[in-house]
Every structure is written in C-alpha cells, then in structure tokens.
Amino acid sequence: MAVIFSEAPTTTSGSARHALVTRAASRTSVLVAGAAGFALAFVAAYLLFVRTEGGRGVENGVVHSAQSAGATVAWAAPLRDLDMVVALGGVAVLLLVISLVRRRFALGVTALLLLAAPLVVAQLLKLYVLDRPLSGDRFGVASHNSFPSGHVSAAMAVLVALAIVLPRRFRPQVLVAGGLGVAWVSAAAVALGWHRLSDTVGGCLLVAAVTCAGAAVVSARRPDGDRVPLVPVLIGLSAPLALVLAGYAVLATATSSAAQFVAAMVMAALAAMVVVLLLTGPLRRVNFDPAEGRVRRLLRR
C-alpha cells in the first residue's frame, strides 16, 4: 500500500508537467515566430502601400504636404543635419569600446554584425529587389523607390546593437528608452518629406525580423532550457501584421491632406515604438555573450 501511495502523486505530477510543456514553446520558437511575423508584416506593408494605386496615392499626398510644410517641421531639422555615415562609424567604434571595456570582444563583434546585416539587406532590397510602380501622380512626387527607409533602419539597428553590447540586465530599459529615439527619427523622416509612412514602418520591421532571426540562431546554439507560454508566439506572428493594417486604415480614412500628413507622422512614431516593444519581449533574455554562456554551464556542474 505504501508503494502504491508514493507512486500515485509522482504520476500525477509528471502528467501535469507534461501538460504544461505541451502548452509552452522554447525561446527559440518564440524568436522564429517573431522573425516570421515581422517579415510577413514587411511584405504586407510593401504590397499594401507600394504596389496598390490607393496606397501610393495616399502616401504621395503626405509627401507633397511634407514638402510644402517648410519651417513648420523645424523640430525635425536635426535629422537633416545628421551625417549618417559618420554617425554609423561613430556607433561602430562605440560598440567596440564598450565590448573591450567589458572584456567581451566576441559580444562586440556580434553587435557589429547585427548592426550591419539589416542595413545591407535594406539597401539590397531597396536598390535591386523592390520597386515602386509608375502611376499617374497629380502631386508631382518623385517615383523612385524609398522602401524601406535607410534612416529608420539605421536608427533601429543602432538601438539593437547597443542593447546587445550593454549588460543584459539593462536590455529592456535600453530598448524602451531608445525606442523613443527611433520614433523621433521615423516621424522626422516623414515630416521632412524624405520618406513615406510605409518606408519608416518597413525599416523598423526589417531590422526586427533580421534581429529575431539572428537571435534565434544564437538561442538554438545556446539553449537556456526555459519554456515560455504560447501567447508570445501568437503575438509575434500576428501583432506586426495588425500594426500594418491599422496604419493603412488610419491613413486611408483621413479626410484631408493635412489630416493625412499629421496621421502619417503620428503613426510613424507609434509604429516604431510598437515594433520596439514587440521586439523587447523575445529579445530580453537571449544570451548573445559566449563567455556568459560558459560561466553558466560551469555553475551548473
């Protein structure tokens, strides 16, 4: 009787644990879902805003309003005066300095890779893969392809790289605070008439997709054994697409050119912040530092 009594709880507990695991996913799965969700939303933004006549018409009206605004967007002037090449070079040096001070050179190299990779992908897509169809444009706006935005992609990539090279315990705070900077760059790029709303959203989504894909590779090679609920997987797959659809709906239903212009700036800032927040969750506990991984393995022994 004693043996029967002792085995019964064990069986029940094991069944409960198995049930919980079947309702959970590995951190790598969450990152893969995030990469897929961001990539799907990127494609949707391109198809909705760039490949449809309605999307191009609405956004060209916003660009025309921005180019006519002049001094009313003086708050965006710092972006006009920024030399992006010099800024990116300075950030690259800063990443290496931080990694050397922390004695984490390999982590610095990883941060540099995640800084450069999405920028290279963005330029290749913009110049050689994606195009903007010619259409009758009563606004006289240039029809060259500007999707995705290089400025917003750079701002987003800089934020991700800094969040990775700094101590992991500060990563959520760095991403959230830096997201405000990315939001400003997105809104300023629209306000200056350099980019359309879709360009800024596309830049954020592309960097987020590349980052999640890279983080998934790292997570698969250095699994932490954690299981997370399936809810983050579903959010990662669906939320970015919902964001794109919401932006399209807001811009398409604006009643005047002035309203579309304001809506585009506001949505560019909000979309950037939302993408950063969606990225913060799955990226929060990913261990990009091989030295930290070795220490954790030694502590388990």
Disulfide bonds with the S-S distance in Angstrom:
none
